Amino acid sequence: MRCDFIELPSFAKVNLGLWVLGEREDGYHEIVTVLQTVSLKDTIRMRRREREIRVKTDSKDIPSGKDNICYKAAEVFFERSALKEGVEIEIKKVIPVGRGLGGGSSNGTVTLMGLNILHSKPYDDDELRRLAAKIGSDTPFFVRGGTAIARGRGEIIEEGPPSIPMFFLIYSPPFGISTTWAYRNLPPLTERENVDIILRGIEEGDIEKIGKGLYNSFENLVYSRYPELKRVKEYMLEKDACGALLSGSGSGVYGLFKDKKTATLALEDFPFEGRVWVVESVSEREYRSYFGA
């Protein structure tokens, strides 16, 4: 049965750990990161057209034409499939831009998955991940979501343990941080990744152990430039977060809490300017259910 329209969620992510291991010869950085999808989400609506790709959005923070990652995703899909068709894509934004929450990467990958559904699923997850890697670095993660480890420039995905219920207080300040700026200004590092404590915490259902393992190579750089973000982290820890961390290269900061009630209490007294949400983890099983898997 032909499907002409689809509406899909486009979930955000947080980095439970992010280690930058050094710069590669191709100009990218070698990283290891533990990723987790969370319930903060945009909405992507797609409608088939006879020709032409069109992208529109309700946000002034992202482009609506050929420079939009969803447009690029559609180009990649149609080039791979050799279909001479078009699509209209509407993006309803909630995930803030430039906060390290993966909104753009999620939007692009969900566009690929939506087109795959509209055209009777010609591609499996492995092929969708290959296509997603053409439009971004951490984009392949959003094919399956849940908990995963990403390596390389972020495109090499290893499945993590099954997600457990986790509750986060996510803070978005009034400003974003350019990923390009963050990588260019990151001092040379000789770090070794240590994902084991985070993964063991997830396997054991131990939120406090996960909190102790949270790590981000960008924190020293970003907090030295934006000390107010460090104060946000300190506030969350004072409010009984099991851990708190910069997400991605910032500027978003989150606290990891043992339950929703504790996270909500921290939200009620939140003293910093910006936007803030209490969200929860989205498991791979729940994530995939939205895409007919």
N, C-alpha and C positions, 0 to 999 in steps of 0.2 A: 504493500500500500504506500503510495507516494505521500511524503511528508513535506509540506511547504513552509512551515513555521515552527520555531522552537524557542523556548525560553529556558535559560540555564543559570544556575548560581555560579559565581566565580569567586572562590574562597581565597582569603589571605593566608599568609604563612608567618610563622616566627622561626628564627634560628635558635635552637636550644644550645648549639655550639657552633662557632665559626672560627676556623684556624686558617690564616693566610700563610702558606708555606714558602712563598717566594715568587718572583716574576719569571715567566717563561720566555722562550725565544720568540714566540709569536706575539708578545706584548700582553697577553693575558696573564693572570696570576693563578698559580696552583692553589686550590683550596680544598679543605675538607669541612663539611658542615652537616649538622643534624637538623633536619627540617620537619616542621609539624604544621599541618593545616589547621586553621581555627575558623570559628563560625562567623567572623566578620566577613561580609561578602558584598560584591557588586552583582549586578544582574545583566546578562547578555541576551538580547533578543535578536533572532536571525530569521530573515524571510528570503526565500529563493527569488531570484530575478532572472529574466532571460539573458541579460548581459549587464556588465559593469558592476564593480564593487563600490558600495557606498557605506560610509561609516559616519554615524552621528552620535553625539554624546551630550549629556547635560552638565558636563564639567568644563570649566575654563582652563583647567590645569593640564589637559591632554589635547593633542591635535585631533581633528575630526576627518582629516583627509588621508593622503598616501603615507604620511609620516606616522600614523597610528599603528601600533603593533598588531591590531586586529586586521587591518588592511593587509599588512605584510603576511599575516598568517593565511588569509584567504588567497593571496597570490601564490603562496607556497603550495596550498592544497590544490588549487586549480591547475598549477603547472605540473604537479605530480600526477594528477588524475587525468590530465588532458581534456577535462570537461570545458566546453565553451559556454559557460553559464556565468551568472553573477549572483550577488547576495547583498542584501541590505542588513547592516549590523547596527544595532542600537545599544549603547553602553550606559547603564545607570550606575553612576559611581557612588560608592560609600567609602571604599578603601582609599585613604589619603595617598597622594603621590609623593615620592621622594622620602618615604619614612621607613624604608627597609622591610616592607610588609608584602612585597611581591605582587602588588595589584596588577601592574602591567604584564608581567610574565603570566599570571593567572588568566588575565583577559585574552592574551594571545593564544594560549594553549586551549582554553575553553572554546575559542572560535574554531580551532582545528577540530576539536571533538564534536562541536555542533554541526559543522559541515559534514563530518563523517557520518553522523546520525541522519542528517537530511538526505544523504546519498546512500543510505542502506548499509552503512558500515563496511566500506571496502577495505579498511585498514585495521590491523590489530594494534595492540598497545605498543609493541616494539616499533612498528612503523610510525605510529603517531609520535613516539619519542624522538625518532630520527628527524621527522619533520619539525617538531618543536625546537630541536637543537639548532635549526637554521634561523630561528628568529630571536633567540636569546640564550642566556647561560643557564639559568635555573628553571627554564620553561619545561624541560622534560619531566620534572618532578610532579607537575600539575596534571599529568595524565592519570595518575593513580592516587595522588595525595596521601593522607595518613602520616605515618612516621617513616622517614627515609634518611639515608646517608647519601650525600652528593659529593663527588670528587671531580678532579680535573678542573675545568673552569666552572663547574656546577652541572655539567650535562651528563656525567656518568652517575647513574642512580643505582644504589643498592637498597633493597627493601630492608626496613628496620623491623623491630619487634612489633606485634600488634599494638596499636595505640591504646592508651588507658585514659580514663577521664582526667582531664587537667583543666584548671581554671586560671585565666589570665586577666590582668588589668592592663590594657594597652593604652598608652598615652601618645598622642600625636601633637607635637608643639606647633606653633603658628608658622614654622619654617621647615623646609625640607633640606636634605643634604644630597648633593650630587655624588653619585657613585663614582664617577670619573675623578672628581676632586678627592674623594676619600682614598682611592687607590694610588693616585699620583703623589699624595702627601704622606702615605704610610711609610714609615722608616723601614729600612731593610730588616727582615725578620729571619730568625733561624729557629722557628718554633716546631715542635712536634705535636701532632694532633693527639688528643686523648678523649676519644668518644666513649670509651668503655664504661666510665662511671654513669654517664647519661643513659646509655643503653641498658645497663644493669638495673638502674633505677626504674626504667620503664618496665622491664621484664618482671621486676619484683613488686611493681605497683607502689614504689616508695618515692613520694613526691619530694621529701626532704633530700634524698640522695640525688635526685635529678637537679634540685636547686643548687646543691653544692658543686655540681659538675658544669653549670652554665659558664660559658666562656666566649669571648668575642675579641678578636685581634684588633678591632677598630676602636675599642673603648678608650684607650689612653689618648689617641689622636683626637677623637671626637670630643671627649670630655675636656681636654685642654683648650679646645676651640670654643666649646659650648658648655661651660661649667654648670649652667642651669640644668642640663640633662643629667649630670651626676647627682644633683640635688634631688631630682625626681626619683632616681634609683634608690638613693638613701631613704627618701620618704617611704617608698614601697617596702623596704626592708624594715623600717620602723613600724609599719602597719602589718607586720607578721607575714610578709611574703617569704616563701621558702627560698627564693632567689629572685634576682632582678637582673635585666640585661638589655643592652642596646640590641635592636633587631637589625640584621644585615649591617649596612654601613650607616644606619640611622636615617632620619632622626628619631624614629619611633623607639620608645622604651617600654618594656613590659615587666610586670611582676608575675611570678608564678605562685599561686596560692593553693592551700590544701583543700579548700572547698569554695563554693560560690558565695556563701555567706560572708566569709572573711574578705573576699575580693570586693564584695558589694559594700562592706563597711569602709574599706579603704577608698572606694569611689565617693562615698557620701561626704567625706571630709577633704576631698582632693583640692589642694590650694593653688594649683598651677594653671596658667592660661593655656588654652588649647582644647582639644577634643579627647575624650576618654571613654572607653567601653569595657564592660565585663564580657568576656567571651570564653568559649570552651573549645577543647580540642575536637577535631573532626577526624574520625577513624577512616582508614582506607575503605572499609566495608560501607560505611555511611556515605563517604565521598562518591564511591563508584555507583551507588544506588541511584544517584541523580542523573547518571549518564547511561542508565539502562544496562549496567553490568551486573 
